Amino acid sequence: MLSHANIFYQVDKFDFFVRLGPGDQTLSLLPPWHIYERAVGYYIFSCGCKQVPAPGTAAAILRRVSALRIVS
């Protein structure tokens, strides 16, 4: 079982792997109830980014959205 400390650690250290800033857009491929998706979502929102859900195929989304980073 993950504790709050585990989730906080993931959120705190995520910028080591991916640098995001205000206005960046990210594509969300995991379901919102997945714990990794939730932790990454907290980081994304703390950076002032926009998270785009994947309501179809990732290829269709990538064709219509520019400057997108896939982080989860």
C-alpha atoms as a printed R data frame, in Angstrom:
   type eleno elety resid chain resno       x      y       z
1  ATOM     1    CA   MET     A     1   0.000  0.000   0.000
2  ATOM     2    CA   LEU     A     2   1.251  3.464  -0.840
3  ATOM     3    CA   SER     A     3   1.353  6.090   1.840
4  ATOM     4    CA   HIS     A     4   0.927  9.829   1.463
5  ATOM     5    CA   ALA     A     5   4.709 10.084   1.835
6  ATOM     6    CA   ASN     A     6   5.194  7.798  -1.199
7  ATOM     7    CA   ILE     A     7   2.910  9.925  -3.355
8  ATOM     8    CA   PHE     A     8   4.485 13.167  -2.145
9  ATOM     9    CA   TYR     A     9   7.951 11.794  -2.953
10 ATOM    10    CA   GLN     A    10   6.874 10.960  -6.518
11 ATOM    11    CA   VAL     A    11   5.402 14.419  -7.039
12 ATOM    12    CA   ASP     A    12   8.438 16.111  -5.494
13 ATOM    13    CA   LYS     A    13  10.993 14.217  -7.635
14 ATOM    14    CA   PHE     A    14   9.122 14.082 -10.942
15 ATOM    15    CA   ASP     A    15  10.797 17.244 -12.262
16 ATOM    16    CA   PHE     A    16  14.108 15.353 -12.267
17 ATOM    17    CA   PHE     A    17  12.737 13.351 -15.224
18 ATOM    18    CA   VAL     A    18  10.463 15.837 -16.999
19 ATOM    19    CA   ARG     A    19  10.578 19.638 -16.886
20 ATOM    20    CA   LEU     A    20   7.170 21.206 -17.358
21 ATOM    21    CA   GLY     A    21   6.152 24.822 -17.182
22 ATOM    22    CA   PRO     A    22   3.039 26.990 -17.288
23 ATOM    23    CA   GLY     A    23   1.174 26.581 -20.549
24 ATOM    24    CA   ASP     A    24   2.655 23.172 -21.424
25 ATOM    25    CA   GLN     A    25   0.172 20.500 -22.463
26 ATOM    26    CA   THR     A    26   0.413 16.859 -21.449
27 ATOM    27    CA   LEU     A    27  -1.431 13.804 -22.708
28 ATOM    28    CA   SER     A    28  -2.941 11.472 -20.136
29 ATOM    29    CA   LEU     A    29  -3.049  7.833 -21.261
30 ATOM    30    CA   LEU     A    30  -3.662  6.106 -17.932
31 ATOM    31    CA   PRO     A    31  -7.098  6.070 -16.287
32 ATOM    32    CA   PRO     A    32  -7.579  8.817 -13.647
33 ATOM    33    CA   TRP     A    33  -7.929  6.286 -10.817
34 ATOM    34    CA   HIS     A    34  -4.474  4.804 -11.503
35 ATOM    35    CA   ILE     A    35  -2.142  5.888  -8.673
36 ATOM    36    CA   TYR     A    36   0.729  6.844 -10.992
37 ATOM    37    CA   GLU     A    37  -1.653  8.945 -13.085
38 ATOM    38    CA   ARG     A    38  -2.917 10.646  -9.941
39 ATOM    39    CA   ALA     A    39   0.617 11.466  -8.714
40 ATOM    40    CA   VAL     A    40   1.685 12.772 -12.125
41 ATOM    41    CA   GLY     A    41  -1.544 14.772 -12.317
42 ATOM    42    CA   TYR     A    42  -0.685 16.521  -9.050
43 ATOM    43    CA   TYR     A    43   2.716 17.449 -10.461
44 ATOM    44    CA   ILE     A    44   1.219 18.645 -13.757
45 ATOM    45    CA   PHE     A    45  -1.298 20.888 -12.023
46 ATOM    46    CA   SER     A    46   1.342 22.242  -9.628
47 ATOM    47    CA   CYS     A    47   3.335 23.390 -12.701
48 ATOM    48    CA   GLY     A    48   0.361 25.200 -14.218
49 ATOM    49    CA   CYS     A    49   0.104 22.792 -17.138
50 ATOM    50    CA   LYS     A    50  -2.931 21.613 -19.038
51 ATOM    51    CA   GLN     A    51  -3.691 17.886 -19.009
52 ATOM    52    CA   VAL     A    52  -5.456 16.501 -22.082
53 ATOM    53    CA   PRO     A    53  -7.329 13.224 -21.487
54 ATOM    54    CA   ALA     A    54  -7.111 10.515 -24.135
55 ATOM    55    CA   PRO     A    55 -10.746  9.990 -25.205
56 ATOM    56    CA   GLY     A    56  -9.719  8.096 -28.347
57 ATOM    57    CA   THR     A    57  -6.523  6.897 -29.827
58 ATOM    58    CA   ALA     A    58  -3.320  8.688 -28.976
59 ATOM    59    CA   ALA     A    59  -2.554  9.084 -32.699
60 ATOM    60    CA   ALA     A    60  -5.778 11.060 -33.284
61 ATOM    61    CA   ILE     A    61  -5.023 13.351 -30.348
62 ATOM    62    CA   LEU     A    62  -1.440 13.963 -31.443
63 ATOM    63    CA   ARG     A    63  -2.676 15.082 -34.869
64 ATOM    64    CA   ARG     A    64  -4.898 17.822 -33.402
65 ATOM    65    CA   VAL     A    65  -2.857 19.029 -30.413
66 ATOM    66    CA   SER     A    66   0.534 20.694 -30.754
67 ATOM    67    CA   ALA     A    67   3.392 21.084 -28.264
68 ATOM    68    CA   LEU     A    68   2.280 18.041 -26.308
69 ATOM    69    CA   ARG     A    69   4.282 15.924 -23.862
70 ATOM    70    CA   ILE     A    70   3.235 12.426 -22.882
71 ATOM    71    CA   VAL     A    71   4.111 11.893 -19.227
72 ATOM    72    CA   SER     A    72   1.720  9.232 -17.979
